[in-house]
């Protein structure tokens, strides 16, 4: 099942709401609506801290557990939280910790923050 352009517009709107709420307005954010070739990822964010820019990609495929609007909003919040933690992740990778451990720690924190932030 494929998403439509309205899904994409809704996702962008929700992401921008969280971007504002989290004080991430210093980032230039672009959006892409494309096949992520992954059956478990609804969206993904790429962050360029040097240029304070990011690209948020929404998967054109509907992930079975992300069909409802509330789940679309949750996915947008999840990616905005990754943007919020971008610098922490980069700094962690520059220290004496493996990339996999940092990814796991960041994902755990993002999932916890999702439940804490309305």
C-alpha positions in Angstrom: 0.0 0.0 0.0 1.3 3.4 -0.9 1.0 6.8 0.8 -0.4 9.8 -1.0 0.7 13.4 -1.2 -1.7 14.4 1.6 0.1 12.0 3.9 3.3 13.7 3.0 1.9 17.2 3.6 0.5 16.1 6.9 3.8 14.6 7.9 5.7 17.8 7.0 3.2 19.8 9.0 3.6 17.6 12.1 7.4 17.6 11.8 7.5 21.4 11.6 5.2 21.7 14.7 7.7 19.5 16.7 10.6 21.4 15.2 9.1 24.6 16.6 8.2 23.0 19.9 11.8 21.7 20.4 13.4 25.0 19.4 15.1 23.5 16.3 14.4 26.5 14.1 18.1 27.1 13.3 18.0 24.1 11.0 17.1 24.3 7.4 14.9 21.2 6.8 14.1 19.7 3.5 11.7 16.8 2.9 11.6 13.9 0.5 8.8 11.5 -0.2 10.5 8.3 -1.4 10.7 4.5 -1.1 13.1 3.8 1.8 13.4 0.1 0.7 12.7 -0.8 4.3 9.5 -2.5 5.6 10.0 -1.3 9.2 11.0 2.4 8.7 8.3 5.0 8.3 10.7 7.9 8.1 14.4 8.8 8.4 16.3 12.0 9.1 19.7 12.9 7.8 21.5 15.7 9.7 24.3 17.9 8.5 25.4 19.7 11.7 28.1 21.7 10.0 25.6 23.4 7.8 22.7 23.2 10.2 20.6 21.4 7.6 18.7 18.2 7.5 16.6 16.1 5.2 13.6 14.2 6.5 12.5 11.3 4.3 9.0 9.8 4.5 8.6 6.3 3.2 6.1 6.0 0.4 5.2 2.6 1.6 2.7 2.4 4.4 4.1 0.5 7.3 1.3 -1.7 8.7 1.4 -0.2 12.2 1.5 3.4 10.9 -1.8 3.7 9.0 -3.6 6.2 11.3 -3.0 9.9 11.6 -1.9 9.6 15.2 0.9 7.2 14.1 1.9 9.7 11.4 2.2 12.4 14.0 4.1 10.0 16.3 6.6 9.3 13.4 7.1 13.0 12.8 7.8 13.5 16.5 10.2 10.6 16.5 12.3 12.1 13.6 12.2 15.6 15.2 13.6 14.0 18.4 16.4 12.5 16.3 17.2 16.0 15.0 17.1 17.3 18.6 19.7 14.7 19.6 21.9 15.1 16.5 24.8 16.8 18.1 24.8 14.4 21.1 25.0 11.5 18.6 27.8 13.1 16.7 29.8 13.9 19.8 29.3 10.4 21.2 30.7 8.9 18.0 33.8 11.0 18.4 34.5 9.5 21.8 35.5 6.0 23.0 32.2 4.3 22.2 31.2 2.3 19.2 28.7 3.6 16.7 26.3 0.7 17.3 26.2 1.5 21.0 25.6 5.1 20.4 22.8 4.3 17.9 21.2 2.0 20.5 21.5 4.6 23.3 20.0 7.4 21.1 17.1 5.2 19.9 16.3 4.2 23.5 16.3 7.9 24.6 14.2 9.0 21.6 11.6 6.2 22.4 11.5 7.3 26.1 11.1 11.0 25.1 8.2 10.1 22.7 6.2 8.9 25.8 7.1 11.9 27.9 6.5 14.7 25.4 2.8 15.2 24.3 
